[in-house]
Amino acid sequence: AYYNLGNVHFRLGQQAEDLDKLEDSWKQAVQQYQNALALDKTHPDATFNLAFVEARLQQIALMRELARRAKEAADDATRQRNYRQARLIMEQVL
């Protein structure tokens, strides 16, 4: 049941309208896969899905960090009145 709940949360995340909702759903999926593995440490599908979703969550964290750094760089360029550079930075992120 925990394994299936993990799958449900993963799929709900895929249908999420924004990154925050996706991330929340996938964190719930991770918790459910962990619950499944607590009952059966040899469950191959739960093991695979857990690793898969954790890797995707790491990608989300990396994307958020890269976006934060780009915003800082664009803000710096704006403070220096280098609007062209600020626009280029933000276009690269988008």
N, C-alpha and C positions, 0 to 999 in steps of 0.2 A: 504494500500500500504506500509506503514512504517513497519507494522508487517511482511509482505512478504519480504521486503528488509532485515529486521533483520534475517529472516530465510536463505536468500541467503548468507549473510555475514557469518553466522554461518557455513553453509555447505562449503563455500569457505575456511574457516579456517580449517575445517576437512581435506581438500585436500592439505593444505599448505605443502611445502617441509621442512620448518624449524619452530622453535618455535617462532621466531620474526614475521614471516608472519601470523602464526596462531593467535598470540596475537593481531596483528593489525586488522585482520579480525573480531575477536571476540569483540574488542573494538568498531568497527563500528557497529556490530550487537547490542551491548548494546545501542548505540546512537539511532539506528532505533527503538528499542523496547521502549526506553524512549519517542521518538517522537510519537509513536503509543499511548502510555499511556497519553501523554499530550492532545491528542484528545479525548480519551475514557479511563478514569481512571478505568473502570470496565472490561476492556478487559481481560478475564481470561487467555487466551493463552499467550498474551504479558507479563502479570504479571509473569506467570510461567517461560517463556523462559528467561525473564530478570534476574530473580533470579538464574536460572540454569547457564546462561553464566557468571554472576558475580561470582558465586561460583567457576567456572572453572578458571576464571582469577585469583582469589585469590590462587588457587592451583598452577598456573603457577608462581605467585610471590613467593610463598613458596618454590617451586622447585628451582627457581633461587637463593634464599637466602641460601638454604641448599647447593647448588653447590658452591656458593661463599665461604661459611664457610669451606667446605671440601677442596677447593683449598688453602685457607689460612693455614689450618692445614697441608696439604701436603707440602706446601712451607716451613712452619716452620720445619717440619721433615727433609726436604731436606737441609735446612740451617744447621741443626744439624748433617748432614751426616747420618741420619737414613733413608736410602733409602728404606729399607724393609717396614717401617711404612708408608712412603709416598706412596708406591705402594699399600699397603693395604687400605689406605684411599681412593685412587682414584678408586680402584676396587669396593669398597663398593658403591661408588656413581654411577658407571656405572651399 
